[in-house]
């Protein structure tokens, strides 16, 4: 089994440009965020990622568990939240001709998240309620530990002219940005869309349940 350790940082010029564009968009649209201090936010999510380019999977039956995750965060101030995220995904490819030829790939992630919520800040800066509506715009960072496992059974090796099997594991620690938007359907339920590598996939959607502080 092979083990590799990598440290990746995605906070670059492109990420900063996305965040800046999002701030400008919130100002232009004139919307109000409903994020509030001390409340808990529980968000089941699903990401969109395609790992099928590892091989040509023509002639294989494919089973997938898409990248799913659960984030739990708490409002620390009127502008900042922090919490934890865990996620999982799995791909399985089984050869339609040789049943023992199976490829399995899985990923498990766990770590912390912190988000900055812009609406309250801009209202405070302008000293005027410029936002109207039921929206929350935010940007943040995820510090994630990811474990990737691969198992390949009865794969044809051209050099040895034999069927071989192998296993490998990969540990990856990443500090990655994301930007997101929530639309509150009511005071305690909203839909979300997030963009950035701070999730299990670059594009992520889901829902959020808010638990107001007066309930605990």
FENQUI-V381568 format. One record per pair of residues at least 12 apart in sequence whose C-alpha atoms are under 10 Angstrom apart, sorted by the first residue. I is the first residue (numbers start at 1). J is the second residue. D is the distance in Angstrom with one decimal. If there is no record, write none. Layout:
I;J;D  I;J;D
This chain:
1;149;10.0  1;150;9.9  1;166;7.9  1;167;5.7  1;168;5.0  1;169;6.7  1;170;9.6  2;166;9.9  2;167;7.8  2;168;5.2  2;169;5.9  2;170;7.5  3;148;10.0  3;149;10.0  3;168;7.1  3;169;5.5  3;170;5.4  3;171;7.0  4;168;9.4  4;169;7.5  4;170;5.3  4;171;6.1  4;172;7.9  5;169;10.0  5;170;6.9  5;171;5.4  5;172;5.8  5;173;7.7  6;170;8.7  6;171;7.1  6;172;5.2  6;173;6.4  6;174;8.2  7;145;9.8  7;171;9.3  7;172;6.3  7;173;5.2  7;174;5.7  7;175;8.1  8;172;7.7  8;173;6.6  8;174;4.8  8;175;6.5  8;176;8.0  9;143;9.7  9;173;9.0  9;174;6.0  9;175;5.1  9;176;6.0  9;177;8.8  9;197;9.9  10;141;9.8  10;174;8.0  10;175;6.7  10;176;5.1  10;177;6.7  10;178;9.7  10;196;9.0  10;197;7.5  10;198;8.8  11;141;8.7  11;175;7.6  11;176;6.2  11;177;6.0  11;178;9.4  11;197;9.7  12;176;9.6  12;177;9.1  15;176;9.2  15;177;6.8  15;178;7.9  15;179;8.8  15;195;10.0  15;196;8.0  15;197;9.8  16;139;9.9  16;177;8.8  16;178;9.9  16;179;10.0  18;139;9.3  18;177;9.9  18;178;8.9  18;179;7.5  18;195;9.2  18;196;9.3  19;138;8.6  19;139;6.5  19;140;9.1  19;177;9.2  19;178;8.3  19;179;6.5  19;180;9.4  20;139;9.7  22;118;9.5  22;137;7.7  22;138;8.3  22;139;8.5  22;179;7.8  22;180;8.7  22;181;9.3  23;117;9.9  23;118;7.2  23;119;9.0  23;122;9.2  23;137;8.0  23;138;8.6  23;139;9.2  25;137;9.4  26;118;8.2  26;119;7.7  26;122;9.3  26;130;9.9  26;131;8.4  26;135;9.3  26;136;9.1  26;137;7.2  26;138;9.8  26;181;9.9  27;118;9.6  27;119;8.6  27;122;8.0  27;123;9.8  27;130;7.9  27;131;7.9  28;130;9.7  28;131;9.6  29;130;9.4  29;131;8.0  29;132;8.8  29;133;9.9  30;119;9.4  30;129;9.1  30;130;5.8  30;131;4.5  30;132;5.9  30;133;8.1  30;135;9.9  31;119;7.8  31;129;9.4  31;130;7.2  31;131;3.9  31;132;4.4  31;133;5.2  31;134;7.1  31;135;6.2  31;136;8.2  31;137;9.1  32;118;9.4  32;119;5.9  32;120;8.1  32;122;9.8  32;123;8.8  32;129;8.2  32;130;7.6  32;131;4.0  32;132;4.7  32;133;5.2  32;134;5.9  32;135;5.5  32;136;6.8  32;137;8.8  33;117;7.8  33;118;7.7  33;119;5.2  33;120;7.1  33;131;7.5  33;132;8.4  33;133;7.6  33;134;6.1  33;135;4.6  33;136;3.8  33;137;6.6  33;138;9.2  33;181;9.3  33;182;8.4  33;183;8.7  33;184;8.9  34;78;9.8  34;117;9.6  34;119;8.3  34;120;8.9  34;133;8.7  34;134;6.3  34;135;6.3  34;136;5.8  34;137;9.3  34;182;9.0  34;183;8.9  34;184;7.5  34;187;7.9  34;188;9.6  35;75;7.9  35;77;9.7  35;78;7.2  35;79;7.8  35;80;9.1  35;81;9.1  35;117;7.3  35;118;9.4  35;119;8.4  35;120;8.4  35;134;9.7  35;135;8.6  35;136;6.3  35;137;9.0  35;138;9.5  35;182;9.3  35;184;9.7  35;187;9.8  35;210;9.2  36;74;9.4  36;75;6.4  36;76;8.9  36;77;7.5  36;78;5.3  36;79;7.7  36;80;9.0  36;81;9.2  36;117;9.3  36;120;8.9  36;136;10.0  36;210;9.8  36;212;8.7  36;213;9.5  37;74;7.9  37;75;4.6  37;76;5.8  37;77;4.8  37;78;4.6  37;79;7.6  37;80;8.0  37;81;8.1  37;212;9.2  37;213;8.4  38;73;9.9  38;74;6.2  38;75;4.6  38;76;5.8  38;77;7.0  38;78;8.3  38;80;9.9  38;81;8.8  38;211;9.4  38;212;7.6  38;213;5.8  38;214;9.3  39;73;8.5  39;74;5.8  39;75;5.4  39;76;8.4  39;77;9.7  39;78;9.9  39;81;9.2  39;210;6.8  39;211;5.8  39;212;4.7  39;213;4.9  39;214;8.5  39;215;9.3  39;216;9.6  40;72;7.3  40;73;5.8  40;74;4.5  40;75;6.5  40;76;9.7  40;81;9.0  40;82;9.8  40;83;9.3  40;208;9.9  40;209;8.2  40;210;5.7  40;211;5.1  40;212;6.6  40;213;7.3  41;71;8.0  41;72;5.7  41;73;5.2  41;74;6.1  41;75;8.1  41;81;9.1  41;82;9.8  41;83;9.1  41;188;9.0  41;189;9.5  41;207;9.9  41;208;6.3  41;209;5.7  41;210;4.6  41;211;6.4  41;212;8.8  42;70;7.4  42;71;5.9  42;72;4.6  42;73;6.6  42;74;8.9  42;83;9.7  42;85;10.0  42;189;9.8  42;207;8.3  42;208;5.5  42;209;5.2  42;210;6.5  42;211;8.1  43;69;8.3  43;70;5.7  43;71;5.1  43;72;6.3  43;73;8.5  43;85;9.2  43;189;9.9  43;190;9.4  43;191;9.2  43;192;8.7  43;205;9.7  43;206;6.8  43;207;5.6  43;208;4.3  43;209;6.4  43;210;8.8  44;68;7.6  44;69;6.0  44;70;4.5  44;71;6.5  44;72;8.8  44;85;9.7  44;86;9.9  44;87;9.6  44;192;9.9  44;205;8.8  44;206;5.9  44;207;6.1  44;208;6.9  44;209;8.9  45;67;8.5  45;68;5.7  45;69;5.2  45;70;6.1  45;71;7.8  45;87;8.9  45;191;10.0  45;192;8.6  45;193;9.2  45;194;9.6  45;199;9.1  45;200;9.3  45;204;6.7  45;205;5.7  45;206;4.2  45;207;6.7  45;208;8.7  46;66;7.1  46;67;5.8  46;68;4.5  46;69;6.3  46;70;8.8  46;87;9.2  46;88;9.9  46;89;9.9  46;193;10.0  46;199;9.1  46;200;8.1  46;201;8.3  46;203;8.7  46;204;5.7  46;205;5.7  46;206;6.1  46;207;9.5  47;66;7.0  47;67;5.2  47;68;6.2  47;69;8.1  47;87;9.8  47;89;9.6  47;193;9.8  47;194;9.1  47;195;9.6  47;199;7.4  47;200;6.0  47;201;4.8  47;202;7.0  47;203;5.6  47;204;4.1  47;205;6.4  47;206;8.6  48;66;7.3  48;67;6.9  48;68;9.2  48;199;9.9  48;200;8.2  48;201;5.5  48;202;6.8  48;203;5.5  48;204;6.3  48;205;8.6  49;66;7.6  49;67;7.1  49;89;9.7  49;200;8.0  49;201;5.2  49;202;7.0  49;203;7.7  49;204;9.3  50;66;8.9  50;67;9.6  50;91;9.8  50;201;8.8  51;90;9.8  51;91;8.1  51;105;9.2  52;91;8.5  52;93;9.4  57;93;7.5  57;94;9.1  57;95;8.6  58;95;8.9  58;96;9.4  59;93;9.5  59;94;8.6  59;95;6.2  59;96;5.7  59;97;7.6  59;98;9.9  60;92;9.4  60;93;5.8  60;94;5.2  60;95;4.4  60;96;5.3  60;97;8.3  60;98;9.5  60;99;9.7  60;101;9.3  60;102;8.9  60;103;9.7  61;92;8.1  61;93;5.6  61;94;5.1  61;95;6.4  61;96;6.4  61;102;9.5  62;91;7.4  62;92;5.8  62;93;4.7  62;94;6.6  62;95;9.0  62;96;10.0  62;103;9.7  63;90;8.3  63;91;6.0  63;92;5.1  63;93;6.5  63;94;8.5  63;104;9.5  64;89;7.8  64;90;5.8  64;91;4.6  64;92;6.3  64;93;8.7  64;104;9.9  64;105;9.6  64;106;9.7  65;88;8.0  65;89;5.3  65;90;4.9  65;91;6.4  65;92;8.8  65;106;9.0  66;88;8.0  66;89;5.4  66;90;6.8  66;91;8.1  66;200;9.3  66;201;9.4  67;87;6.9  67;88;5.7  67;89;4.4  67;90;7.6  67;91;9.9  67;106;9.7  67;107;8.5  67;108;9.3  67;199;8.9  67;200;5.7  67;201;6.7  67;204;9.1  68;86;8.6  68;87;5.5  68;88;5.6  68;89;6.4  68;90;9.9  68;108;9.8  68;199;9.1  68;200;7.1  68;201;8.9  68;204;9.1  68;205;9.9  68;206;9.6  69;85;6.9  69;86;5.5  69;87;3.8  69;88;6.4  69;89;8.9  69;108;9.5  69;109;8.5  69;110;9.3  69;199;7.9  69;200;7.1  69;201;9.9  69;204;9.6  69;206;9.4  70;84;8.3  70;85;5.6  70;86;5.6  70;87;6.4  70;88;9.4  70;110;9.7  70;199;9.9  70;206;9.5  70;208;9.9  71;83;7.3  71;84;5.7  71;85;4.3  71;86;6.7  71;87;8.7  71;110;9.9  71;111;9.6  71;112;8.9  71;113;8.2  71;199;9.7  71;208;9.1  72;84;5.5  72;85;6.5  72;86;9.2  72;112;9.3  72;113;8.8  72;208;9.4  72;209;9.7  73;85;8.6  73;112;9.2  73;113;7.7  73;114;8.0  73;115;9.0  73;210;9.7  74;114;9.4  74;115;10.0  74;210;9.5  74;211;9.5  74;213;9.8  75;114;9.8  75;115;9.3  75;116;9.9  75;117;9.9  75;213;9.7  76;114;10.0  77;116;9.6  77;117;9.7  78;116;9.3  78;117;7.8  78;118;9.5  78;119;9.4  78;120;6.7  78;121;8.3  79;115;8.3  79;116;5.7  79;117;4.8  79;118;6.6  79;119;8.0  79;120;6.3  79;121;6.7  79;138;9.1  80;114;7.3  80;115;5.8  80;116;4.7  80;117;6.1  80;118;9.0  80;138;9.2  80;139;9.9  80;140;9.4  81;113;8.3  81;114;5.7  81;115;5.3  81;116;6.7  81;117;7.9  81;138;9.8  81;140;9.2  82;112;7.5  82;113;5.6  82;114;4.2  82;115;6.4  82;116;9.0  82;140;9.3  82;141;9.7  82;142;9.8  83;111;8.7  83;112;5.7  83;113;5.3  83;114;6.5  83;115;9.0  83;142;9.6  84;110;7.6  84;111;5.7  84;112;4.2  84;113;5.5  84;114;8.5  84;142;8.7  84;143;9.2  84;144;9.3  85;109;7.8  85;110;5.7  85;111;5.5  85;112;5.9  85;113;6.7  85;142;8.4  85;143;9.2  85;144;8.1  85;198;9.9  85;199;8.6  85;200;9.9  86;108;7.5  86;109;5.3  86;110;4.3  86;111;6.5  86;112;8.7  86;144;8.5  86;145;9.3  86;146;9.5  86;199;9.2  86;200;9.0  87;107;8.1  87;108;5.8  87;109;5.0  87;110;6.6  87;111;9.4  87;144;9.8  87;146;9.0  87;199;8.3  87;200;6.6  88;106;7.5  88;107;5.6  88;108;4.6  88;109;6.4  88;110;9.1  88;146;9.4  88;147;9.6  88;148;9.9  88;200;7.6  89;105;8.4  89;106;5.6  89;107;5.3  89;108;6.8  89;109;9.1  89;148;9.6  89;200;8.1  89;201;9.9  90;104;7.4  90;105;5.6  90;106;4.1  90;107;6.4  90;108;8.9  90;148;9.6  90;149;9.3  90;150;9.8  91;103;8.0  91;104;5.8  91;105;5.1  91;106;6.3  91;107;9.2  91;150;9.6  92;104;4.5  92;105;6.5  92;106;8.6  92;150;9.9  92;151;9.6  92;152;9.8  93;105;8.9  93;152;9.4  94;153;9.6  95;154;10.0  98;154;8.6  98;155;9.9  99;153;9.9  99;154;9.2  100;152;9.8  100;153;6.6  100;154;6.2  100;155;9.0  101;152;7.4  101;153;5.2  101;154;4.8  101;155;6.1  101;156;8.9  101;163;8.9  101;164;9.6  101;165;8.9  102;151;8.0  102;152;5.9  102;153;5.2  102;154;7.1  102;155;8.1  102;165;9.4  103;150;7.5  103;151;5.9  103;152;4.5  103;153;6.4  103;154;9.0  103;155;8.7  103;165;9.6  103;166;9.8  103;167;10.0  104;149;8.0  104;150;5.7  104;151;5.1  104;152;6.3  104;153;8.7  104;167;9.5  105;148;7.3  105;149;5.7  105;150;4.5  105;151;6.6  105;152;8.6  105;167;10.0  105;168;9.7  105;169;9.8  106;147;8.1  106;148;5.7  106;149;5.3  106;150;6.6  106;151;9.1  106;169;9.7  107;146;6.7  107;147;5.6  107;148;4.5  107;149;6.4  107;150;9.0  107;169;9.8  107;170;9.3  107;171;9.7  107;200;8.9  108;144;9.9  108;145;8.3  108;146;5.6  108;147;5.2  108;148;6.7  108;149;8.8  108;171;9.8  108;200;9.0  109;143;9.9  109;144;6.3  109;145;5.5  109;146;4.3  109;147;6.4  109;148;8.8  109;171;9.8  109;172;9.2  109;173;9.4  109;199;9.1  109;200;7.7  110;142;9.8  110;143;8.4  110;144;5.5  110;145;5.4  110;146;6.6  110;147;8.9  110;173;9.8  111;142;7.1  111;143;5.5  111;144;4.3  111;145;5.9  111;146;8.6  111;173;9.3  111;174;9.5  111;175;9.9  112;141;8.4  112;142;5.8  112;143;5.3  112;144;6.5  112;145;9.2  112;175;9.8  113;140;7.2  113;141;5.8  113;142;4.4  113;143;6.4  113;144;8.4  113;175;9.8  113;176;9.6  113;177;9.6  113;178;9.9  113;198;8.4  113;199;9.7  114;138;10.0  114;139;8.5  114;140;5.4  114;141;5.6  114;142;6.7  114;143;8.9  114;177;9.7  114;178;10.0  115;137;9.8  115;138;6.2  115;139;5.4  115;140;4.0  115;141;6.6  115;142;8.8  115;177;9.6  115;178;8.8  115;179;8.7  115;180;9.3  116;137;8.6  116;138;5.4  116;139;5.5  116;140;5.9  116;141;9.1  116;179;9.5  117;136;7.0  117;137;6.0  117;138;4.4  117;139;6.8  117;140;8.7  117;180;9.6  117;181;9.7  118;136;7.8  118;137;6.2  118;138;6.0  118;139;8.3  119;131;7.3  119;135;8.7  119;136;7.0  119;137;6.9  119;138;8.5  120;136;9.6  133;183;8.9  133;184;8.9  134;182;8.3  134;183;5.9  134;184;5.3  134;185;7.7  134;186;8.3  134;187;8.7  134;190;9.2  135;181;7.1  135;182;5.6  135;183;4.7  135;184;6.2  135;185;9.4  135;190;9.0  135;191;9.8  135;192;9.8  136;180;8.3  136;181;5.6  136;182;5.0  136;183;6.6  136;184;8.0  136;190;9.6  136;192;9.2  137;179;7.9  137;180;6.0  137;181;4.6  137;182;6.5  137;183;9.0  137;192;9.8  137;194;10.0  138;178;8.6  138;179;5.9  138;180;5.4  138;181;6.3  138;182;8.5  138;194;9.3  139;177;7.5  139;178;5.8  139;179;4.2  139;180;6.1  139;181;8.8  139;194;9.1  139;195;9.6  139;196;9.7  140;176;8.5  140;177;5.7  140;178;5.5  140;179;6.4  140;180;8.5  140;196;9.7  140;198;8.3  141;174;9.9  141;175;6.8  141;176;5.5  141;177;4.4  141;178;6.2  141;179;8.8  141;196;9.5  141;197;9.4  141;198;6.5  141;199;9.7  142;174;7.8  142;175;5.8  142;176;5.3  142;177;6.3  142;178;7.7  142;196;9.9  142;197;8.5  142;198;5.1  142;199;7.6  143;173;7.4  143;174;5.8  143;175;4.7  143;176;6.6  143;177;9.1  143;198;7.8  143;199;9.9  144;172;8.1  144;173;5.8  144;174;5.4  144;175;6.6  144;176;8.0  144;198;7.8  144;199;8.7  144;200;9.6  145;171;7.3  145;172;5.9  145;173;4.6  145;174;6.6  145;175;9.2  146;170;8.0  146;171;5.8  146;172;5.0  146;173;6.2  146;174;8.0  146;200;9.4  147;169;7.2  147;170;5.8  147;171;4.8  147;172;6.5  147;173;8.9  148;168;8.3  148;169;5.6  148;170;4.9  148;171;6.4  148;172;8.0  149;167;7.6  149;168;5.9  149;169;4.5  149;170;6.4  149;171;8.9  150;166;8.1  150;167;5.6  150;168;5.2  150;169;6.4  150;170;8.6  151;165;7.6  151;166;5.9  151;167;4.5  151;168;6.6  151;169;8.9  152;164;8.3  152;165;5.5  152;166;5.4  152;167;6.5  152;168;9.0  153;165;4.3  153;166;6.6  153;167;8.6  154;166;8.6  174;197;9.2  174;198;8.4  175;197;9.0  175;198;7.5  176;196;7.6  176;197;5.7  176;198;4.7  176;199;8.3  177;195;8.7  177;196;5.9  177;197;6.3  177;198;5.2  177;199;8.8  178;194;6.6  178;195;5.6  178;196;4.2  178;197;6.4  178;198;5.3  178;199;7.7  178;202;8.6  178;203;9.6  178;204;9.9  179;193;8.6  179;194;5.6  179;195;5.5  179;196;6.5  179;197;9.7  179;198;8.8  180;192;7.1  180;193;5.6  180;194;4.1  180;195;6.3  180;196;8.7  180;204;9.1  180;205;9.4  181;193;5.6  181;194;6.5  181;195;9.3  181;205;9.8  182;194;8.8  182;205;9.8  182;206;9.5  182;207;8.4  182;208;8.2  183;207;9.3  183;208;9.4  184;207;9.6  184;208;8.8  184;209;9.7  184;210;9.8  186;210;9.9  187;209;9.3  187;210;7.8  187;211;9.7  187;212;9.2  188;208;8.0  188;209;5.7  188;210;4.6  188;211;6.8  188;212;7.7  189;207;7.4  189;208;5.8  189;209;4.9  189;210;6.2  189;211;9.3  190;206;8.8  190;207;5.7  190;208;5.2  190;209;6.8  190;210;8.3  191;205;7.8  191;206;6.0  191;207;4.4  191;208;6.2  191;209;9.1  192;204;8.3  192;205;5.6  192;206;5.4  192;207;5.6  192;208;7.1  193;205;4.5  193;206;6.7  193;207;8.6  194;206;8.8
